């Protein structure tokens, strides 16, 4: 059985886990390529015009995989409890499988539903894959081995000057981020990303009212920046994300004494204007440090 995994959205949270999980089950994985202009153009033709750029790109990844796999693997992330607190997926993570079904005329899908009001995440995997002549023991062992593989790098870069805040499906997608991290590397700017705070984002001493599962580490990283006197923050998101205006405004409030550059990228953003703003921001930080 060939399992198609789109290289977008939840892939950047679960990539090591998913690859190890299907490998343990001895199933073949078909990955779509890294996001490129063709994928964005194809996805933009198929996706609703008002939806955010990462979802448009996701549609392009789906189109690439359609004739190359037996099943598309999709996650519907509804609700998960962490330390007894209910946390939710954003609307696009909740409705994503429905969008794919409607726009691609019901392709063959393996839909994993994470909704812990119904069952634990591990049980969701057991329920889904037990339909394929796999024993519960096999699935459970594959799940547990994969969980050990999916370790987030929480090491902080010593003397980091910049905190880069954004979802990993933007930060680590070279096209959706316009290669921001490589640009910083080439300029020898020391930075740390918000994704390194992913597991620490479930500290509920702060920001209890923000109950989006994939957003808490963004807020937690901003507290780290405030406490560690970081020189500047770059917030990167894609237009038109519905949750970003809320989260980004809160980050600006938490870090109101820190220089902040907010970059909002859509399919029409040109790298030249993006670079101009980035270089001006870095020049300002260097002047302030003198």
Secondary structure, 3 states (H helix, E strand, C coil): CEEEECCCCCHHHHHHHHHHHHHHCCCEEEECCCCCHHHHHHHHHHCCCCCCHHHHHHHHHHHHHCCCCCEEEEEEEEEEEECCEEEECCHHHHHHHHHHHHHCCCCCEEEEEEECCCCCHHHHHHHHHHHHCCCHHHHHHHHHHHHHHCCCCCCCCCCCCEEEECCHHHHCCCCCCCCHHHHHHHCCCCEEEHHHHCHHHHCCCCCCCCCECCCHHHHHHHHHHHHCCCCEEEEEEECCCCCHHHHHHHHHHHCCCCEEEEEEECCCCCHHHHHHHHHHHHHHHHHHHC
